[in-house]
Amino acid sequence: QLQLMESGGGLVQPGGSLRLSCAASGSTLEHYNIAWFRQVPGKEREGISCISSSGLNRNYDGRFTISRDTAKKTVYLRMNSLNYEDTAVYYCAADWSPLATFCTLLSGHGRYKFWGQGIQVTVSS
């Protein structure tokens, strides 16, 4: 089955940027909606961005941009202007949605059945 693994996290200063990567194996990205979530300490899991199997993205925070490279089977999350409140464990997740014309995170993360292990992002000076 589809497997996901995040990378690219770590420590960044306030105002800085990071690019997270989500590497997929076992299937093509073009069969799945892919999303980024984060678990903020003490809070519920929060949806950040998603990209549909057809390639249409949706970013719920203007500082963050999701993209994909289908040849590399990798989805990215570019994060700019990071602040202390962005400190969290970031997860990528996938929903089997071939030919989906759009994605949404408004209904939460229940539709996303495949998950990476998560990666820590810490914003600190």
Secondary structure, DSSP 8 states (H G I E B T S, - for coil): --EEEEE--EEE-TT--EEEEEEEESS-GGGEEEEEEEE-TTS-EEEEEEE-TTS-EEESSTTEEEEEETTTTEEEEEE-S--GGG-EEEEEEEEE-TT-S----TT-STT--EE---EEEEE--
